[in-house]
Amino acid sequence: MKWFAFALAAAVSIAPAFADDSSPVGLWKNIDDVTGKPKALIRISESNGTLQGKIEQLFRAPNEDQNPKCEKCEDARKNQPIIGMVFMSGLKKDGDTYTGGEILDPDNGKVYKSKMHLSDNGKKLNVRGYIGVPMLGRSQVWLRQE
């Protein structure tokens, strides 16, 4: 019976490593679509069927401000710290895609429409920000961290 208790305890302790790969909820590393380098860690959460994303960590050079503010934002986020900021919201599941949301680019302060979908068995998240129609925008691939 001790081996069963041990096996159960071990399974419970590693359960977070087996995240639900069918949902974007979790921690993601976004990869800059211009430089190809990691830019931030983003926590996606769900509330009442709607997804939102919060910036948990920035990957910045030692000579850069390690806790920058959104100086170019034009809404309530103006001059607020980027770390801890909800920069993505309103995305709802529509088949295999999440649509209807918006995403803020803290670098330029602009808010874009957004959509995203999982790929590579839930290990990657394809995120698109756009103006008007999805063809006019930018895409990033985010990598699941947990």
PyMOL CGO cylinders between C-alpha atoms (Angstrom):
from pymol import cmd
from pymol.cgo import CYLINDER

trace = [
    CYLINDER, 0.00, 0.00, 0.00, 2.95, 2.34, 0.60, 0.3, 1, 1, 1, 1, 1, 1,
    CYLINDER, 2.95, 2.34, 0.60, 4.00, 2.09, -3.04, 0.3, 1, 1, 1, 1, 1, 1,
    CYLINDER, 4.00, 2.09, -3.04, 0.50, 3.18, -4.11, 0.3, 1, 1, 1, 1, 1, 1,
    CYLINDER, 0.50, 3.18, -4.11, 0.61, 6.25, -1.84, 0.3, 1, 1, 1, 1, 1, 1,
    CYLINDER, 0.61, 6.25, -1.84, 4.08, 7.07, -3.16, 0.3, 1, 1, 1, 1, 1, 1,
    CYLINDER, 4.08, 7.07, -3.16, 2.97, 6.66, -6.78, 0.3, 1, 1, 1, 1, 1, 1,
    CYLINDER, 2.97, 6.66, -6.78, -0.09, 8.83, -6.17, 0.3, 1, 1, 1, 1, 1, 1,
    CYLINDER, -0.09, 8.83, -6.17, 1.99, 11.54, -4.49, 0.3, 1, 1, 1, 1, 1, 1,
    CYLINDER, 1.99, 11.54, -4.49, 4.50, 11.46, -7.36, 0.3, 1, 1, 1, 1, 1, 1,
    CYLINDER, 4.50, 11.46, -7.36, 1.73, 11.72, -9.96, 0.3, 1, 1, 1, 1, 1, 1,
    CYLINDER, 1.73, 11.72, -9.96, 0.11, 14.66, -8.20, 0.3, 1, 1, 1, 1, 1, 1,
    CYLINDER, 0.11, 14.66, -8.20, 3.43, 16.48, -7.80, 0.3, 1, 1, 1, 1, 1, 1,
    CYLINDER, 3.43, 16.48, -7.80, 4.23, 16.28, -11.53, 0.3, 1, 1, 1, 1, 1, 1,
    CYLINDER, 4.23, 16.28, -11.53, 0.69, 16.92, -12.77, 0.3, 1, 1, 1, 1, 1, 1,
    CYLINDER, 0.69, 16.92, -12.77, 1.36, 20.59, -13.59, 0.3, 1, 1, 1, 1, 1, 1,
    CYLINDER, 1.36, 20.59, -13.59, 3.98, 19.45, -16.10, 0.3, 1, 1, 1, 1, 1, 1,
    CYLINDER, 3.98, 19.45, -16.10, 1.17, 17.88, -18.10, 0.3, 1, 1, 1, 1, 1, 1,
    CYLINDER, 1.17, 17.88, -18.10, -0.81, 21.03, -18.88, 0.3, 1, 1, 1, 1, 1, 1,
    CYLINDER, -0.81, 21.03, -18.88, -3.97, 20.90, -20.97, 0.3, 1, 1, 1, 1, 1, 1,
    CYLINDER, -3.97, 20.90, -20.97, -2.48, 21.21, -24.46, 0.3, 1, 1, 1, 1, 1, 1,
    CYLINDER, -2.48, 21.21, -24.46, -5.95, 21.71, -25.95, 0.3, 1, 1, 1, 1, 1, 1,
    CYLINDER, -5.95, 21.71, -25.95, -6.26, 25.15, -24.33, 0.3, 1, 1, 1, 1, 1, 1,
    CYLINDER, -6.26, 25.15, -24.33, -4.01, 28.22, -24.53, 0.3, 1, 1, 1, 1, 1, 1,
    CYLINDER, -4.01, 28.22, -24.53, -4.37, 28.74, -20.78, 0.3, 1, 1, 1, 1, 1, 1,
    CYLINDER, -4.37, 28.74, -20.78, -0.89, 28.67, -19.23, 0.3, 1, 1, 1, 1, 1, 1,
    CYLINDER, -0.89, 28.67, -19.23, 2.52, 30.29, -19.45, 0.3, 1, 1, 1, 1, 1, 1,
    CYLINDER, 2.52, 30.29, -19.45, 3.99, 31.22, -22.85, 0.3, 1, 1, 1, 1, 1, 1,
    CYLINDER, 3.99, 31.22, -22.85, 7.25, 32.67, -24.13, 0.3, 1, 1, 1, 1, 1, 1,
    CYLINDER, 7.25, 32.67, -24.13, 6.64, 35.02, -27.03, 0.3, 1, 1, 1, 1, 1, 1,
    CYLINDER, 6.64, 35.02, -27.03, 9.20, 35.22, -29.79, 0.3, 1, 1, 1, 1, 1, 1,
    CYLINDER, 9.20, 35.22, -29.79, 9.68, 38.60, -31.46, 0.3, 1, 1, 1, 1, 1, 1,
    CYLINDER, 9.68, 38.60, -31.46, 8.60, 38.39, -35.11, 0.3, 1, 1, 1, 1, 1, 1,
    CYLINDER, 8.60, 38.39, -35.11, 11.33, 40.87, -36.13, 0.3, 1, 1, 1, 1, 1, 1,
    CYLINDER, 11.33, 40.87, -36.13, 14.39, 39.70, -34.15, 0.3, 1, 1, 1, 1, 1, 1,
    CYLINDER, 14.39, 39.70, -34.15, 13.45, 36.05, -33.59, 0.3, 1, 1, 1, 1, 1, 1,
    CYLINDER, 13.45, 36.05, -33.59, 14.49, 36.42, -29.93, 0.3, 1, 1, 1, 1, 1, 1,
    CYLINDER, 14.49, 36.42, -29.93, 12.40, 35.76, -26.80, 0.3, 1, 1, 1, 1, 1, 1,
    CYLINDER, 12.40, 35.76, -26.80, 10.67, 38.92, -25.67, 0.3, 1, 1, 1, 1, 1, 1,
    CYLINDER, 10.67, 38.92, -25.67, 8.46, 38.07, -22.66, 0.3, 1, 1, 1, 1, 1, 1,
    CYLINDER, 8.46, 38.07, -22.66, 6.72, 35.45, -20.56, 0.3, 1, 1, 1, 1, 1, 1,
    CYLINDER, 6.72, 35.45, -20.56, 2.96, 35.77, -20.81, 0.3, 1, 1, 1, 1, 1, 1,
    CYLINDER, 2.96, 35.77, -20.81, 0.35, 34.14, -18.59, 0.3, 1, 1, 1, 1, 1, 1,
    CYLINDER, 0.35, 34.14, -18.59, -2.94, 33.40, -20.36, 0.3, 1, 1, 1, 1, 1, 1,
    CYLINDER, -2.94, 33.40, -20.36, -5.95, 32.86, -18.13, 0.3, 1, 1, 1, 1, 1, 1,
    CYLINDER, -5.95, 32.86, -18.13, -9.63, 32.24, -18.76, 0.3, 1, 1, 1, 1, 1, 1,
    CYLINDER, -9.63, 32.24, -18.76, -12.66, 33.75, -17.08, 0.3, 1, 1, 1, 1, 1, 1,
    CYLINDER, -12.66, 33.75, -17.08, -16.25, 33.09, -18.20, 0.3, 1, 1, 1, 1, 1, 1,
    CYLINDER, -16.25, 33.09, -18.20, -15.06, 31.67, -21.54, 0.3, 1, 1, 1, 1, 1, 1,
    CYLINDER, -15.06, 31.67, -21.54, -12.89, 34.69, -22.36, 0.3, 1, 1, 1, 1, 1, 1,
    CYLINDER, -12.89, 34.69, -22.36, -9.08, 34.66, -22.48, 0.3, 1, 1, 1, 1, 1, 1,
    CYLINDER, -9.08, 34.66, -22.48, -6.73, 37.38, -21.34, 0.3, 1, 1, 1, 1, 1, 1,
    CYLINDER, -6.73, 37.38, -21.34, -2.96, 37.66, -21.30, 0.3, 1, 1, 1, 1, 1, 1,
    CYLINDER, -2.96, 37.66, -21.30, -0.73, 39.31, -18.70, 0.3, 1, 1, 1, 1, 1, 1,
    CYLINDER, -0.73, 39.31, -18.70, 2.98, 40.02, -19.06, 0.3, 1, 1, 1, 1, 1, 1,
    CYLINDER, 2.98, 40.02, -19.06, 4.89, 38.28, -16.25, 0.3, 1, 1, 1, 1, 1, 1,
    CYLINDER, 4.89, 38.28, -16.25, 8.49, 38.85, -17.29, 0.3, 1, 1, 1, 1, 1, 1,
    CYLINDER, 8.49, 38.85, -17.29, 10.43, 40.74, -19.95, 0.3, 1, 1, 1, 1, 1, 1,
    CYLINDER, 10.43, 40.74, -19.95, 13.68, 39.56, -21.52, 0.3, 1, 1, 1, 1, 1, 1,
    CYLINDER, 13.68, 39.56, -21.52, 15.69, 42.77, -21.81, 0.3, 1, 1, 1, 1, 1, 1,
    CYLINDER, 15.69, 42.77, -21.81, 19.35, 43.61, -22.30, 0.3, 1, 1, 1, 1, 1, 1,
    CYLINDER, 19.35, 43.61, -22.30, 21.22, 44.60, -19.12, 0.3, 1, 1, 1, 1, 1, 1,
    CYLINDER, 21.22, 44.60, -19.12, 21.52, 48.18, -20.37, 0.3, 1, 1, 1, 1, 1, 1,
    CYLINDER, 21.52, 48.18, -20.37, 17.72, 48.50, -20.88, 0.3, 1, 1, 1, 1, 1, 1,
    CYLINDER, 17.72, 48.50, -20.88, 15.19, 49.57, -18.26, 0.3, 1, 1, 1, 1, 1, 1,
    CYLINDER, 15.19, 49.57, -18.26, 14.20, 46.33, -16.50, 0.3, 1, 1, 1, 1, 1, 1,
    CYLINDER, 14.20, 46.33, -16.50, 10.80, 47.65, -15.43, 0.3, 1, 1, 1, 1, 1, 1,
    CYLINDER, 10.80, 47.65, -15.43, 9.62, 49.87, -18.31, 0.3, 1, 1, 1, 1, 1, 1,
    CYLINDER, 9.62, 49.87, -18.31, 6.34, 51.70, -18.39, 0.3, 1, 1, 1, 1, 1, 1,
    CYLINDER, 6.34, 51.70, -18.39, 3.95, 51.90, -21.32, 0.3, 1, 1, 1, 1, 1, 1,
    CYLINDER, 3.95, 51.90, -21.32, 4.81, 55.47, -22.26, 0.3, 1, 1, 1, 1, 1, 1,
    CYLINDER, 4.81, 55.47, -22.26, 3.15, 55.27, -25.69, 0.3, 1, 1, 1, 1, 1, 1,
    CYLINDER, 3.15, 55.27, -25.69, -0.14, 53.78, -24.47, 0.3, 1, 1, 1, 1, 1, 1,
    CYLINDER, -0.14, 53.78, -24.47, -3.14, 56.04, -24.99, 0.3, 1, 1, 1, 1, 1, 1,
    CYLINDER, -3.14, 56.04, -24.99, -5.64, 54.41, -22.63, 0.3, 1, 1, 1, 1, 1, 1,
    CYLINDER, -5.64, 54.41, -22.63, -5.70, 53.68, -18.88, 0.3, 1, 1, 1, 1, 1, 1,
    CYLINDER, -5.70, 53.68, -18.88, -2.41, 51.77, -19.29, 0.3, 1, 1, 1, 1, 1, 1,
    CYLINDER, -2.41, 51.77, -19.29, -0.47, 54.96, -20.12, 0.3, 1, 1, 1, 1, 1, 1,
    CYLINDER, -0.47, 54.96, -20.12, 2.68, 55.14, -17.98, 0.3, 1, 1, 1, 1, 1, 1,
    CYLINDER, 2.68, 55.14, -17.98, 1.77, 51.89, -16.20, 0.3, 1, 1, 1, 1, 1, 1,
    CYLINDER, 1.77, 51.89, -16.20, 4.41, 49.17, -15.70, 0.3, 1, 1, 1, 1, 1, 1,
    CYLINDER, 4.41, 49.17, -15.70, 4.48, 46.70, -18.57, 0.3, 1, 1, 1, 1, 1, 1,
    CYLINDER, 4.48, 46.70, -18.57, 5.28, 43.82, -16.21, 0.3, 1, 1, 1, 1, 1, 1,
    CYLINDER, 5.28, 43.82, -16.21, 1.96, 42.76, -14.71, 0.3, 1, 1, 1, 1, 1, 1,
    CYLINDER, 1.96, 42.76, -14.71, -0.04, 44.48, -17.45, 0.3, 1, 1, 1, 1, 1, 1,
    CYLINDER, -0.04, 44.48, -17.45, -3.06, 42.82, -19.08, 0.3, 1, 1, 1, 1, 1, 1,
    CYLINDER, -3.06, 42.82, -19.08, -2.24, 43.49, -22.71, 0.3, 1, 1, 1, 1, 1, 1,
    CYLINDER, -2.24, 43.49, -22.71, -4.50, 40.94, -24.39, 0.3, 1, 1, 1, 1, 1, 1,
    CYLINDER, -4.50, 40.94, -24.39, -8.20, 40.42, -23.70, 0.3, 1, 1, 1, 1, 1, 1,
    CYLINDER, -8.20, 40.42, -23.70, -11.58, 39.40, -25.06, 0.3, 1, 1, 1, 1, 1, 1,
    CYLINDER, -11.58, 39.40, -25.06, -10.58, 36.30, -27.03, 0.3, 1, 1, 1, 1, 1, 1,
    CYLINDER, -10.58, 36.30, -27.03, -13.29, 33.64, -27.29, 0.3, 1, 1, 1, 1, 1, 1,
    CYLINDER, -13.29, 33.64, -27.29, -13.16, 30.14, -28.73, 0.3, 1, 1, 1, 1, 1, 1,
    CYLINDER, -13.16, 30.14, -28.73, -14.57, 29.83, -32.25, 0.3, 1, 1, 1, 1, 1, 1,
    CYLINDER, -14.57, 29.83, -32.25, -13.90, 26.31, -33.49, 0.3, 1, 1, 1, 1, 1, 1,
    CYLINDER, -13.90, 26.31, -33.49, -10.11, 25.80, -33.37, 0.3, 1, 1, 1, 1, 1, 1,
    CYLINDER, -10.11, 25.80, -33.37, -9.42, 29.54, -33.23, 0.3, 1, 1, 1, 1, 1, 1,
    CYLINDER, -9.42, 29.54, -33.23, -9.76, 32.19, -30.54, 0.3, 1, 1, 1, 1, 1, 1,
    CYLINDER, -9.76, 32.19, -30.54, -11.09, 35.46, -31.97, 0.3, 1, 1, 1, 1, 1, 1,
    CYLINDER, -11.09, 35.46, -31.97, -12.84, 38.70, -31.09, 0.3, 1, 1, 1, 1, 1, 1,
    CYLINDER, -12.84, 38.70, -31.09, -10.14, 40.03, -28.83, 0.3, 1, 1, 1, 1, 1, 1,
    CYLINDER, -10.14, 40.03, -28.83, -7.62, 42.78, -28.78, 0.3, 1, 1, 1, 1, 1, 1,
    CYLINDER, -7.62, 42.78, -28.78, -3.91, 42.95, -28.14, 0.3, 1, 1, 1, 1, 1, 1,
    CYLINDER, -3.91, 42.95, -28.14, -1.73, 45.90, -27.15, 0.3, 1, 1, 1, 1, 1, 1,
    CYLINDER, -1.73, 45.90, -27.15, 1.79, 46.37, -28.49, 0.3, 1, 1, 1, 1, 1, 1,
    CYLINDER, 1.79, 46.37, -28.49, 3.51, 48.09, -25.55, 0.3, 1, 1, 1, 1, 1, 1,
    CYLINDER, 3.51, 48.09, -25.55, 6.36, 49.18, -27.84, 0.3, 1, 1, 1, 1, 1, 1,
    CYLINDER, 6.36, 49.18, -27.84, 4.15, 51.51, -29.88, 0.3, 1, 1, 1, 1, 1, 1,
    CYLINDER, 4.15, 51.51, -29.88, 1.07, 51.83, -27.63, 0.3, 1, 1, 1, 1, 1, 1,
    CYLINDER, 1.07, 51.83, -27.63, -1.31, 50.67, -30.36, 0.3, 1, 1, 1, 1, 1, 1,
    CYLINDER, -1.31, 50.67, -30.36, -4.21, 48.29, -29.77, 0.3, 1, 1, 1, 1, 1, 1,
    CYLINDER, -4.21, 48.29, -29.77, -4.98, 45.75, -32.50, 0.3, 1, 1, 1, 1, 1, 1,
    CYLINDER, -4.98, 45.75, -32.50, -7.69, 43.17, -33.11, 0.3, 1, 1, 1, 1, 1, 1,
    CYLINDER, -7.69, 43.17, -33.11, -6.36, 39.72, -32.39, 0.3, 1, 1, 1, 1, 1, 1,
    CYLINDER, -6.36, 39.72, -32.39, -6.86, 36.05, -33.03, 0.3, 1, 1, 1, 1, 1, 1,
    CYLINDER, -6.86, 36.05, -33.03, -4.86, 32.96, -32.21, 0.3, 1, 1, 1, 1, 1, 1,
    CYLINDER, -4.86, 32.96, -32.21, -4.77, 29.21, -32.58, 0.3, 1, 1, 1, 1, 1, 1,
    CYLINDER, -4.77, 29.21, -32.58, -2.77, 26.33, -31.13, 0.3, 1, 1, 1, 1, 1, 1,
    CYLINDER, -2.77, 26.33, -31.13, -0.40, 24.24, -33.23, 0.3, 1, 1, 1, 1, 1, 1,
    CYLINDER, -0.40, 24.24, -33.23, 2.20, 21.50, -32.77, 0.3, 1, 1, 1, 1, 1, 1,
    CYLINDER, 2.20, 21.50, -32.77, -0.09, 19.55, -30.40, 0.3, 1, 1, 1, 1, 1, 1,
    CYLINDER, -0.09, 19.55, -30.40, -0.61, 22.59, -28.17, 0.3, 1, 1, 1, 1, 1, 1,
    CYLINDER, -0.61, 22.59, -28.17, 3.09, 23.39, -27.77, 0.3, 1, 1, 1, 1, 1, 1,
    CYLINDER, 3.09, 23.39, -27.77, 2.88, 26.52, -29.95, 0.3, 1, 1, 1, 1, 1, 1,
    CYLINDER, 2.88, 26.52, -29.95, 0.43, 29.38, -30.07, 0.3, 1, 1, 1, 1, 1, 1,
    CYLINDER, 0.43, 29.38, -30.07, 0.12, 31.37, -33.30, 0.3, 1, 1, 1, 1, 1, 1,
    CYLINDER, 0.12, 31.37, -33.30, -0.91, 34.91, -32.35, 0.3, 1, 1, 1, 1, 1, 1,
    CYLINDER, -0.91, 34.91, -32.35, -1.95, 37.53, -34.88, 0.3, 1, 1, 1, 1, 1, 1,
    CYLINDER, -1.95, 37.53, -34.88, -2.57, 41.23, -34.27, 0.3, 1, 1, 1, 1, 1, 1,
    CYLINDER, -2.57, 41.23, -34.27, -4.19, 43.17, -37.09, 0.3, 1, 1, 1, 1, 1, 1,
    CYLINDER, -4.19, 43.17, -37.09, -6.04, 46.29, -38.18, 0.3, 1, 1, 1, 1, 1, 1,
    CYLINDER, -6.04, 46.29, -38.18, -9.33, 45.75, -39.99, 0.3, 1, 1, 1, 1, 1, 1,
    CYLINDER, -9.33, 45.75, -39.99, -8.79, 42.37, -41.61, 0.3, 1, 1, 1, 1, 1, 1,
    CYLINDER, -8.79, 42.37, -41.61, -6.36, 39.62, -40.51, 0.3, 1, 1, 1, 1, 1, 1,
    CYLINDER, -6.36, 39.62, -40.51, -4.36, 39.98, -43.75, 0.3, 1, 1, 1, 1, 1, 1,
    CYLINDER, -4.36, 39.98, -43.75, -3.13, 43.39, -42.52, 0.3, 1, 1, 1, 1, 1, 1,
    CYLINDER, -3.13, 43.39, -42.52, -1.13, 42.54, -39.43, 0.3, 1, 1, 1, 1, 1, 1,
    CYLINDER, -1.13, 42.54, -39.43, 1.73, 40.78, -37.71, 0.3, 1, 1, 1, 1, 1, 1,
    CYLINDER, 1.73, 40.78, -37.71, 2.08, 37.26, -36.37, 0.3, 1, 1, 1, 1, 1, 1,
    CYLINDER, 2.08, 37.26, -36.37, 4.15, 35.74, -33.60, 0.3, 1, 1, 1, 1, 1, 1,
    CYLINDER, 4.15, 35.74, -33.60, 4.66, 32.17, -32.47, 0.3, 1, 1, 1, 1, 1, 1,
    CYLINDER, 4.66, 32.17, -32.47, 4.62, 31.69, -28.71, 0.3, 1, 1, 1, 1, 1, 1,
    CYLINDER, 4.62, 31.69, -28.71, 6.11, 28.61, -27.03, 0.3, 1, 1, 1, 1, 1, 1,
    CYLINDER, 6.11, 28.61, -27.03, 4.38, 26.83, -24.15, 0.3, 1, 1, 1, 1, 1, 1,
    CYLINDER, 4.38, 26.83, -24.15, 6.39, 26.94, -20.94, 0.3, 1, 1, 1, 1, 1, 1,
    CYLINDER, 6.39, 26.94, -20.94, 4.11, 24.90, -18.70, 0.3, 1, 1, 1, 1, 1, 1,
]
cmd.load_cgo(trace, "trace")
